[in-house]
Amino acid sequence: MFSLKRIVPLFVLALISACGGVQPDAGTTTATGGGTSTGTGTGTDTEFLFKVDVATQYESNDKGLDNKGTCKVGPDVTPRSDSGGTVVNCPAISIPEQQLFFSNVHFTVTAAPDKCKIIFFRPYFYRISTSATYTPPTATGPLDCSKNDQTEPATCYGGAGTLLIPSFPRNGGQYFLPGDGTTLTNTWIAKSANSQRQTGGAYSYLDNRWTINDLADRVAFKSYNGQDIYVANSMVDWRIVCTDTTDHLYEMNLFLTADKGPPAAGGTPFVSFPTWHINDLPMLRY
């Protein structure tokens, strides 16, 4: 079943009375939850509950949006329930690795008229460490990441969701109310990995793990050269959830992956920016 940390409203004035009813759930959220199956979300562009368009824009803003893909939940999808139902796991949207590293990623969620009563947006994040003496790349000293009670520093986590959501990790998502009789669109923008590294953000490594959530083995702890990278079972995908007018729940998981390009003659593709698939390369820093 759909699970979040505390969810904060996108439109505060419209939803301030709803905030107190949303309770936090302590600890690490698993990637997909129980009873998950795969759906396709078929239907025409005029037949959907909600859809997500993914586009990139270079951080220099000298080029327009570059559309990378769309995923939608159609009217044929079985809503979620305690006994199962369908989570639409979208085919991975591939973005060239250098373009991804230097680009902001736009997630535009569109709710069809009178279909979704509430839209929840939960961005991708994962836990880097549970150590009481973890020292992230930009820290001057160790941090206590062992609390597991949502009071630990955001730098105990990785992924763009750590900066997309206010007061992370106490909050883990946002929601908004689509307007009656209108098609409502909202866009969330994940800043580029490069810009966060340049400004001394928590994620200062030279890689694309900032936005890529295509890790296959999520049940194993990962480290590199003695440095914690990933806590087992902690990855939370890009997820969008709709509750319809009858309080049925529809869920979508969105996956991004990096395109390394064609291999050189007689060789393998050169990887400039390591992803979850490249664990044998050092996480370089400028």
C-alpha positions in Angstrom: 0.0 0.0 0.0 1.1 3.5 -0.7 3.3 4.8 2.1 5.0 8.1 2.7 6.7 10.2 5.3 4.6 13.2 6.3 3.2 14.9 3.2 3.1 18.7 2.9 0.7 20.7 0.8 1.7 22.4 -2.3 -1.0 25.1 -1.9 -0.7 25.9 1.7 -3.7 28.3 2.1 -6.1 25.9 0.4 -4.9 22.9 2.4 -3.8 24.2 5.8 -6.6 22.4 7.7 -5.6 19.1 6.1 -2.0 19.1 7.3 -2.7 17.9 10.8 -4.4 14.8 9.6 -1.3 13.5 7.8 0.9 11.6 10.2 4.6 10.7 9.7 5.6 7.1 9.5 9.0 6.6 11.1 12.0 4.9 9.5 13.0 4.0 5.9 10.3 3.6 3.3 10.8 0.6 1.0 11.0 1.0 -2.8 7.6 -0.4 -3.9 5.7 -1.7 -0.9 3.7 -5.0 -0.7 1.3 -6.4 -3.2 2.8 -4.5 -6.2 2.2 -5.6 -9.7 3.0 -4.1 -13.0 0.5 -2.3 -15.2 0.7 -0.4 -18.5 -1.7 2.5 -18.1 -3.2 2.2 -21.6 -5.6 4.7 -23.1 -5.6 7.6 -25.4 -4.3 11.1 -24.5 -7.8 12.1 -23.7 -8.4 9.0 -21.5 -6.2 9.1 -18.4 -6.5 9.7 -14.7 -3.2 11.5 -14.6 0.1 11.5 -16.6 3.6 12.7 -16.1 5.8 14.4 -18.7 9.6 14.3 -18.1 11.8 16.9 -19.8 15.3 18.3 -19.3 16.7 21.8 -19.6 20.4 22.7 -19.4 21.2 24.6 -16.2 22.5 27.5 -18.3 18.9 28.0 -19.7 20.3 28.7 -23.1 18.1 26.0 -24.6 14.4 25.1 -24.2 12.9 22.0 -22.7 13.9 18.7 -24.2 11.0 16.3 -23.8 12.2 12.8 -22.8 9.1 10.8 -22.2 5.5 10.5 -20.9 3.9 8.0 -18.6 0.2 7.9 -17.8 -2.3 5.9 -15.7 -5.3 5.0 -17.9 -8.9 4.2 -16.9 -8.2 0.4 -17.3 -5.8 0.3 -14.3 -7.1 -1.6 -11.2 -7.0 0.7 -8.2 -4.9 -0.3 -5.2 -6.3 -2.0 -2.1 -5.1 -3.9 0.9 -5.2 -7.1 -1.1 -3.2 -5.8 -4.1 -4.2 -3.9 -7.1 -1.9 -2.4 -9.7 1.1 -0.1 -9.4 1.9 1.2 -12.9 5.7 0.7 -13.3 6.6 2.9 -16.3 9.3 1.8 -18.7 12.5 3.6 -17.9 13.0 7.0 -19.4 16.6 7.2 -20.8 18.5 10.5 -20.8 22.1 10.9 -22.2 24.4 10.9 -19.2 26.2 14.3 -19.8 22.9 16.0 -20.6 21.4 14.6 -17.4 24.3 15.7 -15.2 24.2 19.3 -16.4 20.4 19.6 -16.7 17.4 20.3 -14.5 14.8 17.6 -14.8 11.1 18.8 -15.0 8.3 16.5 -13.9 5.0 17.9 -15.1 1.9 16.1 -13.6 -1.4 16.6 -15.3 -4.7 15.4 -13.8 -7.7 14.9 -16.0 -10.8 16.9 -15.2 -12.9 15.5 -12.3 -10.7 12.3 -12.1 -8.3 12.9 -9.3 -9.4 14.4 -6.0 -5.9 14.6 -4.6 -2.5 14.1 -6.4 0.5 13.1 -4.3 4.1 13.6 -5.5 6.9 11.7 -3.8 10.3 12.3 -5.3 13.2 9.8 -5.4 15.5 9.5 -2.4 17.5 6.8 -0.6 19.4 6.5 2.6 23.2 6.8 2.4 24.2 5.8 5.9 22.9 4.7 9.3 26.2 5.3 11.0 26.5 7.5 14.1 29.8 8.9 12.7 29.0 9.3 9.0 31.0 12.1 7.3 29.5 13.2 3.9 31.7 14.8 1.3 30.8 18.4 2.2 30.8 18.1 6.0 33.6 19.3 8.3 32.9 16.6 10.8 30.8 13.4 11.4 27.0 13.4 11.5 24.7 11.1 13.5 22.7 9.2 10.9 21.7 6.4 13.3 18.5 7.9 14.7 16.1 6.7 12.1 13.4 9.0 13.5 13.2 11.7 10.8 15.3 14.1 12.9 18.6 13.1 11.3 20.2 15.5 8.9 19.1 15.5 5.3 22.7 14.7 4.3 22.2 11.2 5.7 20.1 10.7 2.5 20.8 11.0 -1.2 18.7 11.8 -4.3 16.9 14.9 -5.6 14.0 14.4 -3.2 16.2 15.6 -0.3 16.0 19.1 -1.8 12.7 19.1 -3.6 10.7 18.6 -0.5 10.7 21.3 2.3 11.9 20.1 5.7 13.2 16.7 4.4 13.4 14.1 5.9 10.5 15.1 8.2 8.4 15.5 5.1 8.6 13.0 2.2 6.3 14.4 -0.4 3.8 17.1 -1.5 0.1 17.1 -2.6 -2.3 19.3 -4.4 -6.0 19.4 -5.2 -6.9 19.4 -8.9 -9.6 22.0 -9.7 -13.2 20.9 -10.4 -14.0 20.6 -14.1 -10.5 21.7 -15.2 -7.3 20.0 -16.2 -4.7 20.9 -13.6 -1.0 20.8 -14.3 1.9 21.2 -11.9 5.6 21.0 -12.5 8.4 20.0 -10.0 11.9 20.8 -11.0 14.9 18.7 -9.8 18.0 20.8 -10.0 21.0 19.3 -11.8 23.5 17.2 -10.0 26.2 19.6 -11.2 24.6 22.7 -9.8 24.1 21.1 -6.4 27.8 20.0 -6.3 28.9 23.5 -7.3 26.9 25.1 -4.5 28.2 22.8 -1.9 25.1 20.7 -1.7 25.0 17.4 0.1 25.5 15.6 -3.1 28.9 16.7 -4.3 30.1 13.6 -6.1 30.5 13.7 -9.9 27.8 11.1 -10.8 24.2 10.8 -11.8 22.8 9.0 -8.8 21.2 12.3 -7.9 18.3 11.6 -10.2 18.7 8.0 -11.5 16.7 5.4 -9.7 17.4 2.3 -11.8 19.3 0.3 -9.1 18.5 -3.3 -9.6 19.9 -4.8 -6.4 18.2 -2.8 -3.7 18.6 -5.3 -0.9 22.4 -5.0 -0.4 24.3 -2.3 1.4 26.8 -0.5 -0.9 30.0 1.3 -0.1 33.1 2.5 -2.0 36.6 2.8 -0.6 35.2 2.7 2.9 32.6 5.4 2.2 28.9 4.5 2.7 26.8 4.9 -0.5 23.5 3.1 0.0 21.6 1.5 2.9 19.8 -1.7 1.9 16.1 -1.5 1.0 16.1 2.3 1.4 15.5 3.4 -2.2 12.2 5.3 -2.8 11.2 5.8 -6.5 9.8 8.8 -8.2 6.1 8.1 -7.4 2.8 9.9 -8.2 -0.5 8.8 -6.6 -4.1 9.8 -7.4 -7.1 9.3 -5.3 -10.3 9.6 -7.4 -13.7 10.9 -6.4 -14.6 7.6 -4.8 -11.3 7.5 -2.8 -9.8 4.7 -4.9 -6.1 4.9 -5.1 -3.9 4.8 -8.3 -0.1 4.7 -8.1 2.7 5.2 -10.6 6.4 4.5 -10.2 8.6 6.5 -12.6 12.2 5.4 -13.5 15.0 7.4 -14.9 18.2 5.9 -16.4 21.3 7.3 -18.0 22.3 6.6 -21.6 26.0 6.0 -21.8 26.1 6.1 -25.6 27.4 3.6 -28.2 30.6 1.7 -27.4 33.9 2.7 -29.0 35.3 0.4 -31.6 36.3 -2.9 -29.9 35.4 -1.5 -26.5 32.6 -0.7 -24.1 30.8 2.7 -23.6 32.9 5.3 -21.8 31.1 6.4 -18.6 31.7 10.0 -17.6 29.3 10.0 -14.7 28.9 6.7 -12.7 25.4 5.5 -12.1 23.9 2.7 -10.0 25.3 0.3 -12.7 28.9 1.5 -12.4 30.3 0.5 -9.0 33.9 -0.2 -10.1 34.7 3.4 -10.9 35.7 6.0 -8.4 33.2 8.7 -7.6 35.2 11.6 -8.9 35.1 15.2 -7.7 36.3 18.3 -9.4 
